[in-house]
Amino acid sequence: MTIQHRSKLFGGRTTAEELHSQSMRAMCPCGAAPRVKARVFVPVLEVLAKCPEFVHAFFVEHPEMIEHGLPVVQFTDGAKWMKVDERVACAKCLPQMERDLAHGAGILCGQKLHAEVQFDRGPGTDPVSVQIPAGL
Ligand SMILES: [Zn+2]
């Protein structure tokens, strides 16, 4: 019986999980390689109505976006949302990041807005597969 270890991509140089971690182009606040990325979206109309200070601060920070407008993402239901936060976490820090987002994901300008948090958890760990020879 032969034990087949995790399959690796690119001729055995990396696993799918490592490739996903590298694609985030960020490090966990603890310094480890990230495993999960969370993006926080809030409705654009709600931001304009309840938090015009945020819009003003955004255009002060990104003056090149004045001619393009706010970076709006249209979800499949047609609603328009704006990404206001993006975080990454390693497996160890993930529970704390989830708790932080559960309590304060949609808070802008001191007001609680409706928020949607999308988690990119990647492919996950590859299961170790065992190859059983024919005839058993
Ligand atoms: Zn961490």
Boltz pocket constraint, residues with backbone or C-beta under 6 A from the ligand:
constraints:
  - pocket:
      binder: B
      contacts: [[A, 28], [A, 29], [A, 30], [A, 31], [A, 32], [A, 89], [A, 90], [A, 91], [A, 92], [A, 93], [A, 94]]
      max_distance: 6.0
